[in-house]
């Protein structure tokens, strides 16, 4: 039985291959790492000192073993990670760019994509302070979509806060499906953390203030619009707060939004101050973009000025 945690995330973790700047013998070379938005979030939160756990499934293959080893090193509880010996662990490839993201996925039929509502651990969610889920998880399969909804319903019934990232991947579903699913889910969320480029597509709005108010109109009290090098806009109730980004020499933007989310949740629980939590999260995200990959550059708290 999983011990109680601060932040419990549900989704799919992946093996990451990041293309290196220089080819080898004229062919692209890749560096292996780890990714998956919700996994990145709990690792970022754990590095800030939060107690975290993960809900998912991995394949009974070397990649699945590597993910379990990763979470063990990061002190992420994996009591609710299922191992499916007959199914593979998902993989994705990244072509880095300081301001953009280009992903290619090999995840169809992955162990996590077969995760369903009957696999959702009710007791673990009921004991957590925050459940974090994302639209990307909803997009990978109908069964995972149903699992995300079931997990949120359990959280709401047990006063566990629901955190939601509207992470949009249009190579996994259509914009119409994404809009419908996300709009239906938002009333279940307490905290929503969209990225501005995705939010413009989802809500057909361009002004940051209008976007956060539109998200709040579905019911969430706290919305943090992640704006990259422009920082973030936090809406808490009727109040808006502009959060500045820390200057950074950007190398790879992969996982920056996830590191912001994980740090925000960790520091929100610690300080009970959403503005302070967002300011600290902006520092974590700015330092994450200075390195390659989604996980390796996330700074631990010991390296931060707070």
Number of C-alpha atoms within 10 A of each C-alpha: 8 14 13 18 20 21 30 30 28 28 27 27 25 26 21 23 21 23 18 15 11 11 11 10 7 7 8 11 14 18 13 13 19 22 27 22 29 29 29 27 32 34 29 34 31 24 23 25 17 23 22 29 30 28 26 26 28 29 21 17 15 11 18 24 14 15 21 18 14 14 19 12 10 16 18 25 21 18 15 19 18 17 20 19 13 10 19 24 29 25 20 19 21 21 17 20 15 15 13 10 13 10 15 12 14 14 18 15 14 23 24 32 27 19 26 19 15 11 19 21 18 15 15 22 30 20 20 23 19 25 29 27 27 25 22 24 27 25 23 23 21 15 18 26 22 16 22 24 17 18 23 23 17 20 25 17 9 16 14 22 21 26 26 27 27 24 23 25 17 13 12 14 15 12 15 10 12 22 17 11 15 19 16 12 18 22 14 20 26 19 23 26 27 26 19 22 14 15 22 15 13 20 14 10 15 13 10 18 15 12 22 26 18 14 24 23 12 15 14 23 17 22 28 29 26 28 19 21 16 14 22 25 24 24 24 19 12 9 8 16 15 16 22 17 21 17 13 14 11 17 16 24 23 28 26 28 29 31 33 32 33 31 33 29 27 29 23 18 16 14 11 12 12 21 22 15 21 29 22 23 33 31 22 30 31 26 21 30 27 18 19 24 27 27 24 14 20 29 20 15 16 10 9 12 7 6
